[in-house]
Amino acid sequence: MQLVRSLCKEAGMNCYFETHIDRLSEDPIAFDGILKVCDEIGPKVEVNADLSHYLYRGLDRRTPEMRHILSRVGHMHQRMARVHGDLSVQVEDPEKDWAEKGVTWNAFEYSVEALKGGLSSRAVCGESGPIHACTDPLTNDAKMVPLLKKMAQVADGKETWPLSSNPFTV
């Protein structure tokens, strides 16, 4: 990780390691340990938060390890996931889903601690698939744009959580 990070830094590029199942970041306790070792030997490692990989497994974001990982987030992409359910879901009515504290609200709430630190990429991107229950990823991502904008505003300090209104209400 440090070699890749150093090469990117020399080239003037950001380098992020993604939170992901089936990768070294799958286990938050182990990933936290890896980040701490990296801190001792070189440049700070940044995280690309695809928190759906933790959210759908029901992992507690308030543990010391998760808080450390979230503090390292420099980029984020969002996939709508159900806790103990689907890794990727189609959101038919985002406004209603938010009002009912569904997957859109859960994704935002789970991401707040990471967003509060700002994002070095200054971007929150959609990532729907196609995978699992999401059969039309481009439409699903397009529907999520108001949510992604509000997340970016929280990261930029222009909005606070909890939001004062439904991001999907026009």
ZIMONOR-V143378 format. One record per residue. N is the residue number from 1. RES is the residue in one letter. PHI is phi as a letter, one per 20 degrees, with the letter a starting at -180 (none if undefined). BURIAL is + if it has 9 or more other C-alpha atoms within 8 Angstrom, else -. Layout:
n=N res=RES phi=PHI burial=BURIAL
n=N res=RES phi=PHI burial=BURIAL
This chain:
n=1 res=M phi=none burial=-
n=2 res=Q phi=f burial=+
n=3 res=L phi=f burial=-
n=4 res=V phi=f burial=-
n=5 res=R phi=g burial=+
n=6 res=S phi=f burial=+
n=7 res=L phi=f burial=-
n=8 res=C phi=f burial=+
n=9 res=K phi=f burial=+
n=10 res=E phi=g burial=-
n=11 res=A phi=e burial=-
n=12 res=G phi=m burial=-
n=13 res=M phi=d burial=-
n=14 res=N phi=f burial=-
n=15 res=C phi=c burial=+
n=16 res=Y phi=c burial=+
n=17 res=F phi=d burial=+
n=18 res=E phi=e burial=+
n=19 res=T phi=f burial=+
n=20 res=H phi=a burial=+
n=21 res=I phi=f burial=-
n=22 res=D phi=m burial=-
n=23 res=R phi=c burial=-
n=24 res=L phi=f burial=-
n=25 res=S phi=e burial=+
n=26 res=E phi=g burial=+
n=27 res=D phi=e burial=-
n=28 res=P phi=g burial=+
n=29 res=I phi=f burial=-
n=30 res=A phi=f burial=+
n=31 res=F phi=f burial=+
n=32 res=D phi=g burial=+
n=33 res=G phi=f burial=-
n=34 res=I phi=f burial=-
n=35 res=L phi=f burial=+
n=36 res=K phi=f burial=-
n=37 res=V phi=f burial=-
n=38 res=C phi=f burial=+
n=39 res=D phi=g burial=+
n=40 res=E phi=f burial=-
n=41 res=I phi=d burial=-
n=42 res=G phi=a burial=-
n=43 res=P phi=g burial=+
n=44 res=K phi=g burial=-
n=45 res=V phi=e burial=+
n=46 res=E phi=d burial=+
n=47 res=V phi=d burial=+
n=48 res=N phi=e burial=+
n=49 res=A phi=e burial=+
n=50 res=D phi=d burial=+
n=51 res=L phi=f burial=+
n=52 res=S phi=g burial=+
n=53 res=H phi=f burial=+
n=54 res=Y phi=e burial=+
n=55 res=L phi=f burial=+
n=56 res=Y phi=f burial=+
n=57 res=R phi=e burial=+
n=58 res=G phi=m burial=-
n=59 res=L phi=f burial=-
n=60 res=D phi=f burial=-
n=61 res=R phi=f burial=-
n=62 res=R phi=e burial=-
n=63 res=T phi=f burial=-
n=64 res=P phi=g burial=-
n=65 res=E phi=f burial=+
n=66 res=M phi=f burial=+
n=67 res=R phi=f burial=+
n=68 res=H phi=f burial=+
n=69 res=I phi=g burial=+
n=70 res=L phi=f burial=+
n=71 res=S phi=f burial=+
n=72 res=R phi=e burial=+
n=73 res=V phi=f burial=+
n=74 res=G phi=d burial=+
n=75 res=H phi=b burial=+
n=76 res=M phi=b burial=+
n=77 res=H phi=c burial=+
n=78 res=Q phi=d burial=+
n=79 res=R phi=c burial=+
n=80 res=M phi=f burial=+
n=81 res=A phi=c burial=+
n=82 res=R phi=e burial=+
n=83 res=V phi=f burial=+
n=84 res=H phi=l burial=-
n=85 res=G phi=b burial=-
n=86 res=D phi=e burial=+
n=87 res=L phi=f burial=+
n=88 res=S phi=b burial=+
n=89 res=V phi=c burial=+
n=90 res=Q phi=e burial=+
n=91 res=V phi=d burial=-
n=92 res=E phi=f burial=-
n=93 res=D phi=c burial=-
n=94 res=P phi=g burial=+
n=95 res=E phi=f burial=+
n=96 res=K phi=f burial=-
n=97 res=D phi=g burial=+
n=98 res=W phi=f burial=+
n=99 res=A phi=g burial=-
n=100 res=E phi=e burial=-
n=101 res=K phi=l burial=+
n=102 res=G phi=e burial=+
n=103 res=V phi=f burial=+
n=104 res=T phi=f burial=+
n=105 res=W phi=f burial=+
n=106 res=N phi=f burial=+
n=107 res=A phi=f burial=+
n=108 res=F phi=f burial=+
n=109 res=E phi=g burial=-
n=110 res=Y phi=f burial=+
n=111 res=S phi=e burial=+
n=112 res=V phi=g burial=+
n=113 res=E phi=f burial=+
n=114 res=A phi=f burial=+
n=115 res=L phi=f burial=+
n=116 res=K phi=g burial=+
n=117 res=G phi=e burial=+
n=118 res=G phi=m burial=+
n=119 res=L phi=c burial=+
n=120 res=S phi=f burial=-
n=121 res=S phi=f burial=-
n=122 res=R phi=l burial=+
n=123 res=A phi=c burial=-
n=124 res=V phi=c burial=+
n=125 res=C phi=d burial=-
n=126 res=G phi=e burial=+
n=127 res=E phi=b burial=+
n=128 res=S phi=d burial=+
n=129 res=G phi=p burial=+
n=130 res=P phi=f burial=-
n=131 res=I phi=b burial=-
n=132 res=H phi=l burial=+
n=133 res=A phi=e burial=-
n=134 res=C phi=e burial=+
n=135 res=T phi=e burial=+
n=136 res=D phi=c burial=-
n=137 res=P phi=f burial=+
n=138 res=L phi=f burial=-
n=139 res=T phi=f burial=-
n=140 res=N phi=f burial=+
n=141 res=D phi=f burial=+
n=142 res=A phi=f burial=-
n=143 res=K phi=f burial=-
n=144 res=M phi=e burial=+
n=145 res=V phi=g burial=+
n=146 res=P phi=g burial=+
n=147 res=L phi=f burial=+
n=148 res=L phi=f burial=+
n=149 res=K phi=f burial=+
n=150 res=K phi=f burial=+
n=151 res=M phi=f burial=+
n=152 res=A phi=f burial=+
n=153 res=Q phi=f burial=+
n=154 res=V phi=f burial=+
n=155 res=A phi=f burial=+
n=156 res=D phi=e burial=+
n=157 res=G phi=m burial=+
n=158 res=K phi=e burial=-
n=159 res=E phi=b burial=+
n=160 res=T phi=c burial=-
n=161 res=W phi=d burial=-
n=162 res=P phi=f burial=-
n=163 res=L phi=f burial=-
n=164 res=S phi=e burial=-
n=165 res=S phi=b burial=-
n=166 res=N phi=f burial=+
n=167 res=P phi=f burial=+
n=168 res=F phi=e burial=+
n=169 res=T phi=f burial=-
n=170 res=V phi=e burial=-
